[in-house]
Amino acid sequence: MTPSTPANEADLARMRREYLASGGLDEADLAPDWLTQFGRWLADAVTAGLPEPNAMVLATADEKGRPSARTVLLKAYDARGFTLYTNYDSRKGREALSNPYASLVFPWFAIHRQVVVCGSVERVDRADTEAYFALRPRGARLGAWASPQSQVIESRQVLDDAWAEMDQRWPDDADIPPPDRWGGLRVVPETVEFWQGRQGRLHDRLRYRCTDGTWVVERLAP
């Protein structure tokens, strides 16, 4: 494979894309609640053929406020919030449970949209975790047992050996339960912002914000 030529500072400064064909986002266009609006935009992302439209960036922070972020997959959403699954001993799991606040970003660049969520974090009920885990492919279920997620390991072989051990432990037709350290996290939204790209970087940003149990819609300057 031929190495790529690094982009220099001047190249980066000129890198931009005008959202000429994008329609705007007006208050009158919004659904009455964030849940319905998110469902509409997620459906648009799926229809547009975006790769992994349920991919989202999850940002957490440790007890000292030092942030970290990574891409994860949305596996459920409803009026309670947005759900993902992970190893609770992973970095994101430890941070989300010790400092239970997080942000999500759905980066739907191809259709000039983003959704930004901020809120608190809670564990998902074990019954929901078990129901989801049963839907995962066998290899992914074995992987949840094999991987000490976010921990330092000596080599790839360590991981492959652990997976092979789990493969022997549970035959093909075995019922594989989720590990105790593995489960769901739900981001309970306090704000949900819908961002629509516009020409001249004058983007539309409409945010649902919960105040005293009531959701209000606010327009933010881009």
FIVOZA-79145 format. One record per residue (C-alpha): residue number from 0; residue in three letters; x negated, y, z. Coordinates in steps of 0.5 Angstrom, whole numbers, plus 2048, in hexadecimal, padded with zeros to 3 digits. Last residue first. Layout:
N
+-----+------+-----+-----+-----+
|  nr | rest |  c1 |  c2 |  c3 |
+-----+------+-----+-----+-----+
| NUM |  ALA |   X |   Y |   Z |
...
+-----+------+-----+-----+-----+
***
This chain:
222
+-----+------+-----+-----+-----+
|  nr | rest |  c1 |  c2 |  c3 |
+-----+------+-----+-----+-----+
| 221 |  PRO | 830 | 839 | 81E |
| 220 |  ALA | 835 | 83E | 822 |
| 219 |  LEU | 83A | 839 | 826 |
| 218 |  ARG | 841 | 839 | 825 |
| 217 |  GLU | 845 | 836 | 82C |
| 216 |  VAL | 84B | 831 | 82C |
| 215 |  VAL | 84D | 830 | 833 |
| 214 |  TRP | 84F | 829 | 837 |
| 213 |  THR | 852 | 829 | 83D |
| 212 |  GLY | 850 | 825 | 843 |
| 211 |  ASP | 84D | 82B | 847 |
| 210 |  THR | 849 | 82D | 841 |
| 209 |  CYS | 848 | 828 | 83C |
| 208 |  ARG | 844 | 82B | 835 |
| 207 |  TYR | 846 | 829 | 82E |
| 206 |  ARG | 841 | 82D | 82A |
| 205 |  LEU | 841 | 830 | 823 |
| 204 |  ARG | 83B | 831 | 81F |
| 203 |  ASP | 83B | 834 | 818 |
| 202 |  HIS | 834 | 835 | 815 |
| 201 |  LEU | 832 | 83C | 813 |
| 200 |  ARG | 82B | 839 | 810 |
| 199 |  GLY | 82C | 83D | 80A |
| 198 |  GLN | 831 | 838 | 807 |
| 197 |  ARG | 835 | 834 | 80C |
| 196 |  GLY | 834 | 82D | 810 |
| 195 |  GLN | 839 | 82B | 814 |
| 194 |  TRP | 838 | 829 | 81C |
| 193 |  PHE | 83D | 826 | 820 |
| 192 |  GLU | 83C | 827 | 827 |
| 191 |  VAL | 83E | 822 | 82D |
| 190 |  THR | 83E | 825 | 834 |
| 189 |  GLU | 83F | 822 | 83B |
| 188 |  PRO | 83E | 81B | 838 |
| 187 |  VAL | 83E | 815 | 83C |
| 186 |  VAL | 838 | 811 | 839 |
| 185 |  ARG | 839 | 80A | 83A |
| 184 |  LEU | 834 | 805 | 83C |
| 183 |  GLY | 835 | 7FD | 83A |
| 182 |  GLY | 831 | 7F7 | 83D |
| 181 |  TRP | 82A | 7F3 | 83E |
| 180 |  ARG | 827 | 7F2 | 845 |
| 179 |  ASP | 82B | 7EC | 846 |
| 178 |  PRO | 82A | 7E9 | 840 |
| 177 |  PRO | 830 | 7E8 | 83B |
| 176 |  PRO | 832 | 7E1 | 83B |
| 175 |  ILE | 831 | 7DC | 835 |
| 174 |  ASP | 836 | 7D7 | 834 |
| 173 |  ALA | 832 | 7D2 | 830 |
| 172 |  ASP | 834 | 7CF | 829 |
| 171 |  ASP | 82D | 7D1 | 827 |
| 170 |  PRO | 829 | 7CE | 82D |
| 169 |  TRP | 827 | 7D2 | 832 |
| 168 |  ARG | 821 | 7D1 | 836 |
| 167 |  GLN | 81D | 7CF | 830 |
| 166 |  ASP | 81F | 7D6 | 82D |
| 165 |  MET | 81D | 7D9 | 833 |
| 164 |  GLU | 816 | 7D6 | 833 |
| 163 |  ALA | 815 | 7D8 | 82C |
| 162 |  TRP | 817 | 7E0 | 82D |
| 161 |  ALA | 812 | 7E0 | 833 |
| 160 |  ASP | 80D | 7DD | 82E |
| 159 |  ASP | 80E | 7E2 | 829 |
| 158 |  LEU | 80E | 7E8 | 82E |
| 157 |  VAL | 807 | 7E6 | 831 |
| 156 |  GLN | 805 | 7E5 | 82A |
| 155 |  ARG | 806 | 7EC | 828 |
| 154 |  SER | 801 | 7EE | 82D |
| 153 |  GLU | 7FF | 7F0 | 834 |
| 152 |  ILE | 805 | 7F2 | 836 |
| 151 |  VAL | 807 | 7F9 | 839 |
| 150 |  GLN | 80E | 7FA | 83C |
| 149 |  SER | 813 | 7FE | 838 |
| 148 |  GLN | 818 | 7F8 | 837 |
| 147 |  PRO | 816 | 7F1 | 83B |
| 146 |  SER | 818 | 7EE | 834 |
| 145 |  ALA | 81A | 7E6 | 835 |
| 144 |  TRP | 821 | 7E6 | 838 |
| 143 |  ALA | 823 | 7EC | 833 |
| 142 |  GLY | 820 | 7E9 | 82D |
| 141 |  LEU | 824 | 7E2 | 82E |
| 140 |  ARG | 82A | 7E6 | 82E |
| 139 |  ALA | 827 | 7EA | 828 |
| 138 |  GLY | 826 | 7E3 | 824 |
| 137 |  ARG | 82D | 7E0 | 826 |
| 136 |  PRO | 830 | 7E6 | 822 |
| 135 |  ARG | 834 | 7EB | 827 |
| 134 |  LEU | 83B | 7EA | 828 |
| 133 |  ALA | 83A | 7E6 | 82F |
| 132 |  PHE | 836 | 7EC | 831 |
| 131 |  TYR | 83C | 7F1 | 830 |
| 130 |  ALA | 841 | 7ED | 834 |
| 129 |  GLU | 83C | 7EC | 83A |
| 128 |  THR | 83A | 7F3 | 83A |
| 127 |  ASP | 842 | 7F5 | 83A |
| 126 |  ALA | 843 | 7F0 | 840 |
| 125 |  ARG | 83D | 7F3 | 844 |
| 124 |  ASP | 840 | 7FA | 844 |
| 123 |  VAL | 83C | 7FF | 840 |
| 122 |  ARG | 837 | 803 | 844 |
| 121 |  GLU | 838 | 80B | 845 |
| 120 |  VAL | 834 | 810 | 842 |
| 119 |  SER | 836 | 818 | 842 |
| 118 |  GLY | 837 | 81C | 83C |
| 117 |  CYS | 834 | 820 | 836 |
| 116 |  VAL | 837 | 81E | 82F |
| 115 |  VAL | 834 | 821 | 828 |
| 114 |  VAL | 837 | 81F | 821 |
| 113 |  GLN | 834 | 820 | 81B |
| 112 |  ARG | 836 | 822 | 814 |
| 111 |  HIS | 833 | 823 | 80D |
| 110 |  ILE | 836 | 81D | 80A |
| 109 |  ALA | 82F | 81A | 809 |
| 108 |  PHE | 82C | 81D | 80F |
| 107 |  TRP | 831 | 819 | 814 |
| 106 |  PRO | 82D | 819 | 81A |
| 105 |  PHE | 831 | 817 | 820 |
| 104 |  VAL | 82E | 81A | 826 |
| 103 |  LEU | 82F | 818 | 82D |
| 102 |  SER | 82D | 81B | 833 |
| 101 |  ALA | 82C | 818 | 83A |
| 100 |  TYR | 82E | 819 | 842 |
|  99 |  PRO | 82D | 814 | 847 |
|  98 |  ASN | 826 | 815 | 84A |
|  97 |  SER | 825 | 80E | 84D |
|  96 |  LEU | 829 | 80A | 849 |
|  95 |  ALA | 828 | 80E | 842 |
|  94 |  GLU | 820 | 80E | 844 |
|  93 |  ARG | 820 | 807 | 845 |
|  92 |  GLY | 824 | 804 | 83F |
|  91 |  LYS | 820 | 809 | 83B |
|  90 |  ARG | 81A | 806 | 83D |
|  89 |  SER | 81C | 7FF | 83D |
|  88 |  ASP | 81E | 7FC | 843 |
|  87 |  TYR | 825 | 7FC | 842 |
|  86 |  ASN | 824 | 7F9 | 83B |
|  85 |  THR | 829 | 7FC | 836 |
|  84 |  TYR | 830 | 7FD | 834 |
|  83 |  LEU | 833 | 803 | 831 |
|  82 |  THR | 83A | 806 | 832 |
|  81 |  PHE | 83D | 80D | 831 |
|  80 |  GLY | 842 | 810 | 835 |
|  79 |  ARG | 848 | 80F | 83A |
|  78 |  ALA | 84D | 811 | 834 |
|  77 |  ASP | 84A | 80B | 830 |
|  76 |  TYR | 844 | 809 | 82D |
|  75 |  ALA | 840 | 803 | 82B |
|  74 |  LYS | 83A | 800 | 829 |
|  73 |  LEU | 836 | 806 | 827 |
|  72 |  LEU | 82F | 804 | 825 |
|  71 |  VAL | 828 | 807 | 828 |
|  70 |  THR | 823 | 80C | 825 |
|  69 |  ARG | 81E | 80E | 82B |
|  68 |  ALA | 81D | 814 | 82F |
|  67 |  SER | 819 | 816 | 835 |
|  66 |  PRO | 819 | 81C | 83A |
|  65 |  ARG | 815 | 81E | 840 |
|  64 |  GLY | 81A | 820 | 845 |
|  63 |  LYS | 816 | 81E | 84C |
|  62 |  GLU | 81B | 818 | 84D |
|  61 |  ASP | 81B | 816 | 846 |
|  60 |  ALA | 81E | 818 | 840 |
|  59 |  THR | 823 | 816 | 83A |
|  58 |  ALA | 824 | 817 | 833 |
|  57 |  LEU | 828 | 812 | 82F |
|  56 |  VAL | 827 | 813 | 827 |
|  55 |  MET | 82D | 810 | 824 |
|  54 |  ALA | 82E | 80A | 81E |
|  53 |  ASN | 835 | 809 | 81D |
|  52 |  PRO | 835 | 80B | 816 |
|  51 |  GLU | 830 | 805 | 815 |
|  50 |  PRO | 82E | 807 | 80E |
|  49 |  LEU | 833 | 80C | 80B |
|  48 |  GLY | 837 | 809 | 806 |
|  47 |  ALA | 83C | 810 | 806 |
|  46 |  THR | 842 | 80C | 808 |
|  45 |  VAL | 83E | 80A | 80E |
|  44 |  ALA | 83C | 811 | 810 |
|  43 |  ASP | 843 | 814 | 80E |
|  42 |  ALA | 846 | 80E | 813 |
|  41 |  LEU | 841 | 811 | 818 |
|  40 |  TRP | 844 | 818 | 817 |
|  39 |  ARG | 84B | 816 | 818 |
|  38 |  GLY | 84A | 812 | 81E |
|  37 |  PHE | 846 | 818 | 821 |
|  36 |  GLN | 84C | 81D | 820 |
|  35 |  THR | 851 | 818 | 823 |
|  34 |  LEU | 84C | 817 | 829 |
|  33 |  TRP | 84B | 81F | 829 |
|  32 |  ASP | 852 | 820 | 82A |
|  31 |  PRO | 857 | 825 | 826 |
|  30 |  ALA | 854 | 823 | 820 |
|  29 |  LEU | 850 | 828 | 81D |
|  28 |  ASP | 851 | 82C | 816 |
|  27 |  ALA | 855 | 832 | 819 |
|  26 |  GLU | 84E | 833 | 81D |
|  25 |  ASP | 84B | 834 | 816 |
|  24 |  LEU | 845 | 82F | 814 |
|  23 |  GLY | 842 | 831 | 80D |
|  22 |  GLY | 841 | 82D | 807 |
|  21 |  SER | 83A | 82B | 805 |
|  20 |  ALA | 838 | 82C | 7FD |
|  19 |  LEU | 833 | 831 | 7FF |
|  18 |  TYR | 830 | 82E | 805 |
|  17 |  GLU | 829 | 831 | 803 |
|  16 |  ARG | 823 | 82C | 804 |
|  15 |  ARG | 81D | 82E | 807 |
|  14 |  MET | 815 | 82C | 807 |
|  13 |  ARG | 811 | 833 | 806 |
|  12 |  ALA | 80E | 833 | 80D |
|  11 |  LEU | 80D | 82C | 80C |
|  10 |  ASP | 809 | 82C | 806 |
|   9 |  ALA | 805 | 832 | 809 |
|   8 |  GLU | 803 | 82E | 80F |
|   7 |  ASN | 800 | 829 | 80B |
|   6 |  ALA | 804 | 822 | 809 |
|   5 |  PRO | 7FF | 81C | 80A |
|   4 |  THR | 7FE | 818 | 803 |
|   3 |  SER | 801 | 812 | 804 |
|   2 |  PRO | 7FD | 80C | 804 |
|   1 |  THR | 7FD | 807 | 7FE |
|   0 |  MET | 800 | 800 | 800 |
+-----+------+-----+-----+-----+
***
